[in-house]
Amino acid sequence: SLLFLIFCHMIIEVKFTFSFFLLLVVFFYSIFISIAYGSVNMRSVFGYGSVAFIGLSTYVIFRNKLFRSRYIEYFVLIWFIFGAVQTFIYENFGEHLLPRMSTSEGRGVVGLSPEPSYYGISCVFMFVVLQVLKNKELMNAKVVNLYQILLVVQILIFAKSSISILMLIMYFIIYAMINFKIKQILLSILFTLSSAWIMTHFLEESRIITIGNLLI
């Protein structure tokens, strides 16, 4: 993200106002804390810095109309391929591309993220982005539906992330309430029931089922 911002500033001549640099406060604060305690933890520094750099990169991309709908298609396909290979062929596939791979028995795979929860949340985010593109008629509705199905498969089967499943269910419910269409409400109910059926029949040992059993 940082290199992208430097490139945009030099090549595209993107100008940043003072309000954008406020995002860097957390980054500089992390450097100050690291120095104050006598050691500079670069992982923490750049971790906090990513909040500013990713935010600024996102702003630059959309402000300068650099985003293309096909990019999200590539992202979904790449994440799906990594998730499928890790699920069915080799669990540690792509390990050299990640800072860490944190999973355990009963949890899903990590895809291109450090752990299954991040994988699932990333898929939920891409799902929402696709829906926005569909609503704005920037992508064909049938194409969006296909990629959203791939994302749902990743969330339910590959990541098996309880938090991302709950987030997606809540998204469907809220979306149905806002649009208040019978079709959307029925789809939300169908997705919720389908998710419950898949989890109880194929994900018996997953964390979300364990949590559900404890609550019951």
Salt bridges, closest charged atoms under 4 A:
GLU115 OE1 - ARG100 NH2 3.74
GLU115 OE2 - ARG107 NH2 3.63
